[in-house]
Amino acid sequence: MAIDGKKVNRLLKMTDYGSWFTGFSPRKPTQIHFDERLLDMSICTQEWFGNLLGKHQKLKDTDDTYILKGFKKHNVRNN
């Protein structure tokens, strides 16, 4: 975890599911070739999210990829 002034960067946790879902739900369809395709959010249950976090953890454990989320410091209870 990295704390920089008013921001906190850390790995996602299961308790982040609600804010993650809210943030991804209003995504618009792709507009340029760099955009990712529109994600069908109906499959994104808490169980699905847990599996995603497991994949992120495996990438971290193999020192392959680190996927961090930025939070406003005042919104994070347990930095």
Buried (B, 14 or more C-beta within 10 A) or exposed (E): EEEEEEEBEBBBEEEBBEEBBEEEEEEEEEEEEEEEEEEEEEEBEEEEBEEBBEEBEEEBEEEEEEEBBEBEEEEBEEE
